[in-house]
Structure formats: C-alpha cells, structure tokens
Amino acid sequence: MAAFRTIIWSSVVKKLINAVTGLGLCLFIIIHLAGNITLLTGNAEKFNAYAHFLISTGILVYLAEIGMIGFFVFHIFTGVTVWWDKQKARKEPYKKVAAAGEPSKKTISSRTMIYTGVVMLIFTVLHLKTLKYGPGIAEGYVMMIDGHPIRDLFRLTAEVFSKPGYVIWYVAAMSLLGFHLRHGFWSLFQSLGANHPRYSSFIYGLGLLFALIMAVGFIAMPVVLYLRGGAA
C-alpha cells in the first residue's frame, strides 16, 4: 500500500497537477484582465455593470469561485511539495543564481518560483480583502443603473488606486507575477509533455510574451487611474 501511495503521489503526478492547475489559473488571469480592462476607459457605469453581472449569476459565480479556490490550493500545495522535494534531494545549496539556457531553461525566474508564488498568495488575499470584500452599498458605494442600486466598485477601485503606497505595492506584485509566469508558462507545457526540441523554444518565447502582456496589462490599470486622479 505504501508503494502504491508513493507511485500515485510521485513527483511526476505532482508536477502534472501543478501544470493543469497552473493552466487553469493562466486562463483565469486572462479573463480577469479582459474584464477589468474597462477600468482604463474611465467608464464607471460599464465597469460596475460588468461587476454586477458576475455577482448576479448566482450559483454559477459561487461554483466558479470554489473551483478557482481549489485550483489555487492544489497549485500552491503541489508547487511547495515539489520545491521541498528538490531541497531535500540537493546535497549542497546553489552558491550562484544564474541562467543556464538550453535545455533546462534555468533562469532567475525559475529559481525564484516559490518566492514569487508566496508574494502572489499574499497579494491575492489582500486584494480580495480590499476590493471584493471591501465596502459596498451599505457604506455608500452605490450607483443607480436602470433604476436599480448596484455596488459602485469603480469608485472604490479608483480611490484605492489613488494611494501611492498601494499603487507601488500593486506594480511590484504584478512585476513579480510576470516573473512567475515567464517560467511557469513554459514549465507547465513541459510537464504536460509539450517539450519537443522542435517547438520548445517557441513555447518558451510565447511564455515570455504572455508574461509581459499580463504584467503590463495589470500594471497599467493602477498607474492610469492614479495619473488620472482617482474617480475624477
């Protein structure tokens, strides 16, 4: 039985789970960025209507949130256990952090995955606390659309992004997200078996582009709102 458990929970299985959940989280941030990009237009009504639509889907949004929580939990757990297994197997710690190139693709991004992942976890918790579970209609953050009161999330977001400290924290966190995605994107395809030399470099390049687009896209929102002067 012990041998069976070892096989079932092998490093390969953990990496596969980490890859699948990582792919799901990549899809999530793409959708999240696409939905929130309306912040850049300054159209409060359009953004609030979008946020209200998500909430109004009822059980669907709760199922989606439960699913995303599951993805986060398994991604974090498998990522930490794979990292810990590597630490135990390593006889001597690395004395120098440097890029190794082909075929390992060892970079600063790959060496710091566990640390950027921890920052992403902290950021996610604080971000949800500040915006999703922040003040709402009862606290005066309300907008009337078609005669119905809905939460004015645009105003809250603009107020939060009018604070230099939060903007700096957000930009720093999203920069680290880019580092995490740079290696994570290529690594997940490698774990899924898409590591043939013929297209491995293309996937790596695509991952670099994806990481750059996501990081710049998320960074643009707080910077633009801050320069615009909040909700004004």
CORKA-V951672 format. One record per pair of residues at least 24 apart in sequence whose C-alpha atoms are under 7 Angstrom apart, sorted by sequence separation. I is the first residue (numbers start at 1). J is the second residue. D is the distance in Angstrom with one decimal. If there is no record, write none. Layout:
BEGIN
I&J&D  I&J&D
END
This chain:
BEGIN
182&207&5.5  131&157&6.8  182&208&5.0  182&211&5.2  181&211&5.1  178&211&4.7  80&114&6.9  178&212&6.1  178&214&6.9  178&215&5.1  177&215&6.5  175&215&5.8  174&215&5.4  174&218&6.6  174&219&6.3  171&219&5.3  21&71&5.1  123&173&6.9  22&75&6.4  120&173&6.9  21&75&5.6  119&173&7.0  167&222&5.9  18&74&7.0  167&223&6.9  18&75&4.9  120&177&6.9  18&78&5.7  116&176&5.8  18&79&6.3  116&177&6.9  161&222&5.3  15&78&7.0  117&180&6.9  162&225&7.0  14&78&5.4  116&180&6.0  161&225&6.3  162&226&4.8  161&226&5.6  113&180&5.8  158&225&6.2  162&229&6.4  14&82&7.0  162&230&5.1  161&230&6.6  109&179&5.3  11&82&6.6  109&180&6.2  159&230&5.6  158&230&4.5  159&231&6.7  109&182&6.7  110&183&5.5  158&231&5.1  109&183&5.8  155&231&5.8  52&150&6.8  48&151&7.0  48&152&6.0  48&153&6.0  48&154&6.2  47&154&6.5  44&154&5.5  22&188&6.9  19&188&4.3  19&191&6.2  19&192&6.9  16&191&5.8  15&191&6.2  16&192&6.4  40&221&6.1  39&221&6.6  40&224&6.7  33&218&6.7
END
